[in-house]
Amino acid sequence: MTAHAPRHIVIRLIGAILIMLLILPIFILVGVSLNAGVEQTFPPQGLSLRWYENLANRSGFIEAGRLTLGLAVGSSIVSVLASLCAAVALARYTFPGRAFVLTLLLSPLIVPQVVVGMGFLITLSALGVFNSLFSLSLLHLTITLPFTVRVVVAALSGMPASLEQAAQSLGARPLRAFFEITIPQIGPSLVAAGVFAFVTSFENFTASQFLVWDRMTLPVAIYTSIQTENDPTAAALSSLIVVIVVVLIAIFHRFVIKHMFASS
């Protein structure tokens, strides 16, 4: 055993403790969701799936889930497409104010979510807009765009323009060269940007709570349920979301991350 072995053991032990502290709340959440009792208590008073079955009877959660899923999918698609257009201008062309435009697109990352939500609330209220679907769509597009812009601009900046130029020299039109040469090369990055946007939109609570005039997103609905009710239904829904996220991350790692490293 080397002299550095005890130090390595201590570092690994500290790392394991920190990881356990991070995942401990999730285990407690799952335990609460499996509680056979009628209250959110841990340790559970027996094990039961009754609160997972109760989700089918909660129309508020179902409606909020549909809205949140639609917002996440829609904002992801629009954000990736908008980021692709912005990336072409930012990565391939030099123009006055280029740095300012990039900073402006990334600014929602810097501004606190509370400020973003309050700003949307004040602005849309002054304009007389009290439709949750429209206001939340605009908000989620704003907060997801910085994530997709960072990923897509970085990917396109690392893509040599000479490949497109070579295709054009062989007779391909610029648009065809872009879609048949560049898009396949940065495809994994586009998928990664879409995943970041989807997760950011789906889990957003801080800013979204300001704009739930007539419809609620799922995080807001869960928060409202916890404030007004004490049964473990919200814990069951939260546990289900955790499982879905873990599965999506595993799929993303299997089919996207490995492909990105293999092609690099």
N, C-alpha and C positions, 0 to 999 in steps of 0.2 A: 504493500500500500504506500503510495507516495505521500509527500508532506501536504499536498493540496487536497487529498481525498476528504479529510474531515470538513474542509471549507465547502467542497462541492456538495457534501451530504447536507450541510446546514442550509445552503442555498436552495437545494431541491426541496428540503422540508418546508422552508418558508414559502416557496412557490406553491407547494401542494396545499398548505394552509390557506393561502390567499385564494387559490382556485376553489377550495371547499367553501370559503366564506362567500364567494360570488355565486355559487350554485345552490347554496343552502336555502335561500328564499324560494327558489323554484321547487325544491323538494317539499318545503313546507306548504307551498301553494297547492301542489298535487295532493298532499296529505289532506288539506282542508277540503279540496274538491271531492275526495272520496269519503268524506265523513257521512256516516249513516244518520247522524243527528240533524237537527233543523237549524243549527247555528254554525257560524264560521269559527270553529275551534280546532286547536291542535294541541296534543295528538288527537286523531279522529276517534270518535266514539263508535267504533265498528267501521267496516268498509262497505261501501255501496256505490253503485253507478246511478243512483236515482237522480242526482243533480245534472248529470250529463243527459239523461233522458228528459229532464225538465226543460232543457234548452229548446226542444221541439215545441213546447207550449208557450214560449216567450216570443211573441210576435215582434216586440220592440227590438230585441236582439237580432232577430232574423232580418228585419227591415234595415236596421243600422248596418248589419254585415253586408247586405247587398249594396247599400250606398257606399260603404267604405271600399269594398272590392271594386266597384265601378270607378270610383275616384282614383284608386291606386293604379288600375290598369290604364285608364284614360290618361292620367297625368304622366305615367311612365312612357307611353307611346308618344305623346305630344312632346314631352321633354327630350326624348332621344332624337326625334326628328328635328326639333328646333336646335338642339345642340349640334347636330350634324351640319346644319346650315351655317350656324355660327362658327363651327370649327373650320369649315372650308375658308371662310373669310379671315379668321384669325390666324390660321396656321399656314395658309398659302399666299396671303397678300399682306402687303405693308401699306398702311394708310394712317393719316393723322388721327390721333385719339384711339389708336388700337389698344393701348394699355388701359385707357380709361374704360373702354367698352368691356374688356375682360374683367376689370375690377367691378364694374357695375353688375355684370352677370353673376359674379361670385359674392356680391355683397350680402345676400340673405344668409350666407354662412356666418357672417360676422355679427349681424344684428340679432339680438336675442329674440326668441320666438314670441315672447310676450309682447315685445314692441311691434313685431310684424303683425300679430293678430290684432292688437289695438289699432294699429294704423289702418288695416283693412276695415275694421269695424267703423271707425270714424269716417273714413272715405266713402264707403258704401252706404252708410246711413245718411250722409249728406247728399248722396246721389239718389236716395230713395230706393235703394236695392235691398230688399228683404227676402230674397230667395236663397235658401241654403245651398241648393245644388249649384247655382251659378257662382255664388260667392266662394263656396268651398272649392269648386273646380279652379277658379282663378288663384285662390290661395295655394292650393297644392301644386299647381303648375309653377308658381313662384318659388316655393320652398324646395321643389325637386330639381329645378333647372340647374342650380349651381353644382349639384353632384354629377349630373350627366355632362355638363359642360367641362368640368375638370377631367373626367375620364376620356371623353371623346376628343377634346383638344390635344391631350397628351398622346393619345393613340395616333391621331392624324399627323401630329408634329413628328412622330417617330417613323412615319411612313414616307419613304423617298418618293418625291414627285417624279423622279426619272422613270419609274415603272409605268406611270400613266403616259408620260411622254413617249416611251418606247412603244406602247400600244397605239398611240396616235400616229406615230411615224409609220406604223404598219397598216394604217388606213382606218383605224377605229375613231369614231367621233368622240369628242371630249366626254360627253355624258355617258356613252357606252363604256368608255375606258374607266370612268370613275366607278360605275356600278359593277363592272365585271372584274376589275383589278383591285381597286382600293377597298370597296365594301367587303369582299371576302376576307381581306387581310385584317381589317379592323373589326370583323364580325364579333369575335369574342368580347372585345371591349364594348361594343354596342350592347351586347347581352348583359355584361357586367353593369353598365350604366343603367340599363333598364331595371335590373335587380335592386340597385341602390335606390333608384327613384321609387320603385314599388314599396320597398320596406319603409322608406322615409314617409311616404304618403300614408301607408296603412297604419303606422303606429303613431302618427302625429296627434297629439292631444292639446299641447300648450296653446298653439295658435288657433286650432280648429274650434276650441270651446267658445271663442268670441263670435263665431258665425253660425251657430246652430239655432237659427230662428225657427224654422218649421220642421227640420229633420236633423237627426243626430248621427254622428259617426260612431263606429263601434267603441273606440276608446272613451269617448264622452259618455256613451250609454253605460259602459262598465263602471265608470266613475260615479255616475248618477245612481246606479243601482247599489253600489257600495255605501253611498251616503244615506239612502232611503230604506234599504233592506239589509237583513242580516243572514239570509240563507246562503249556502255555498254555491248558488247557481253562477254567480259572477266568477268565482274561483274555478269552476268547471270550464267555463268558457275561456278564461285566461290560460288554463292548462292546455286546452285544446289548441289555442293559438301558438303556444310554445312548441308543441309537438309538430304542428304544421311548419313553423319556421325552421325547426331543426331538420325536418325532411327536405325542405327547399334548399337549405344551405348545403346539405349533403349532395343533393342533385347538382347544385351549382358547382360545388367543388369537383364532382366527378366528371362533369361534361364540359365545364368552361375553364376552370382554373388549370386543370391538367393540360387542356388543349393549348392554353396560352403559353404555358411553360414549354410544352413540347415544340411549339412553332417558333419560339424565341431563340 
